[in-house]
C-alpha cells in the first residue's frame, strides 16, 4: 500500500489524532514529509507508523 503514499495524499496519523489531517508533501526513501493541520510539518517513518489514507492524491498515477 506504500505506493498510495504519494505527494498530495491526505492522511491521518493513528497515534496522534489531535494533529488533524495531513497532506503528504514529499516521499524520500523511508521518510515521508507530512504537513498536518495542527502539528505542522512532520517527518514520518512508515516502518514505524502506518498512516491512514483519507483521500488519495489526484493526478499522481
C-alpha positions in Angstrom: 0.0 0.0 0.0 3.0 2.3 0.2 2.5 3.2 -3.5 -0.5 5.2 -2.4 1.6 7.4 -0.2 2.5 10.0 -2.8 2.6 13.8 -2.6 -0.9 15.2 -2.3 -2.4 12.3 -0.4 -4.4 13.3 2.6 -3.6 11.2 5.7 -4.2 10.8 9.4 -1.7 9.7 12.0 -3.4 6.9 14.0 -1.4 7.6 17.2 -1.8 11.4 17.0 -5.5 12.2 16.2 -5.1 15.7 17.6 -2.7 16.5 14.7 -5.7 16.6 12.4 -5.5 15.8 8.7 -2.2 15.9 6.9 -1.1 16.3 3.3 1.9 14.4 2.1 4.5 16.9 0.8 7.4 14.6 -0.1 8.5 11.0 0.0 12.2 10.3 0.2 13.2 6.7 0.8 12.0 5.7 4.3 10.8 9.2 5.2 7.5 10.9 4.4 7.1 14.7 5.0 3.6 15.5 6.0 2.1 18.9 6.7 -0.6 18.4 9.5 -3.3 20.9 10.3 -2.4 21.2 14.0 1.2 19.9 14.1 2.8 21.5 11.1 5.4 19.6 9.1 6.4 16.2 10.5 8.7 13.6 9.2 7.1 10.1 9.4 8.9 6.8 9.0 6.4 4.3 7.5 8.2 1.3 9.0 7.2 2.7 12.5 3.9 4.4 11.7 1.2 3.2 9.3 -0.6 6.4 8.1 -4.3 6.1 7.4 -5.2 7.3 3.9 -8.2 9.6 4.0 -8.1 10.7 0.3 -5.7 9.5 -2.4 -3.7 12.1 -4.4 -5.3 13.1 -7.7 -3.1 13.1 -10.8 -0.2 11.1 -9.4 -0.6 7.9 -11.2 
